[in-house]
Amino acid sequence: MTATYVPLLKPLNSAKADTLRRLYSVVGSMPVVLLGAFARDLLFCHVHGIEVPRATMDIDTCVQMASWDDFNAACEQLKALGFINEEPDHPEKFIDTNGQEIDFLPVGSLSEDGKTITWPTDESPWTISGIQEAYDHALLIKIDSLHLRIIPPCAMIYLKMFSTYDRPDDRRKKDTADIHFVLEHYLDVTGKERLRTGGRDADVMELESGDLQKAVARIAGRDIAGTVCSDTAVELSKILDQETTSGSRCPISHELAGYHQGQFSRARSVLISLQAGFDEHRFMLEGDAPAEPQGIGRASGSNGVSPSKDQGV
């Protein structure tokens, strides 16, 4: 755990709080972490007071499970409390008696390769790469008697990348919007002092020629590399390589251009900076130094991160 926040700047609405209490009465003794847009809302909006572009309706919960039998047993406990599953093909989706939706997602040894799980209802795969590391580096938020683990902001970026490549047609717009939002406010929740003289990332402004937006992306890349394990890093590197070199098969770069006045080259340059931070920190941990990436469309200029509260995680 790296932080505890008490109290929240913005209280959680009563429906979500009630559902969390009921949910945790079933899973509270298990390894559980909150992720997705709900984790984003908790950290950015409720802890730091930063307005989010769209409030999420559901609560995404990842729970460590040893087997599908364990998952099914937990689902039955939720049903006994009044949670309803209206979609038999999606056993992870529940609605509480108050109308609050939850996604109850299993991870752990029910995955045969440690990278994906296969839903028994329709044999569809779901990527779980990076979730264990997100759990290991989770932030702790206390709401009344509940101690909630939420994924760190760097995991909000890389898990959205995996999600986009899982289901690009369904996820690319929403996931890229979240990636952009997290990058835009990244220093507001991880600490602006990182850029200052003597800060742990004081070198990035010079490396990025004074471009604050790209400097923030580079810092996020370093944080990601310091979080994920080697297997996850390999999988993520494949995505970053495709996003920074492919002419057409780069869904995140194309969607991200919409947040940079339609400039694909600018959007790609931000991801190139993120990749640079990821590679330099990854290879530093492994004992080698990477070459400075050249990529397509490395842009100069300055697009700063929107200022907010100068708070650290």
ABEGO torsion letter per residue (X at the ends): XABBBOBBABBBBAAAAAAAAAAAAAAAABBBBBBEAAAAAAAAAAAAGBBBABBBABBBBBBBBABAAAAAAAAAAAAAAGBBBABAABAABBBBAAGBBBBBBBBEAABAAGABBBBAAAGBBBBABGAAAAAAABBBBBBEABBBBBBBAAAAAAAAAAAAAABAAAAAAAAAAAAAAAAAAAAAAAEAAAABBGBAAAAAAAAAGGBAAAAAAAAAAAAAAAABBAAAAAAAAAAAAAAAABAABBAAAAAAAAAAGGBAAAAAAAAAAAAAAAAAAAAAAAGBBBBBBAEBGBBBEBBBBBBBBBBBX
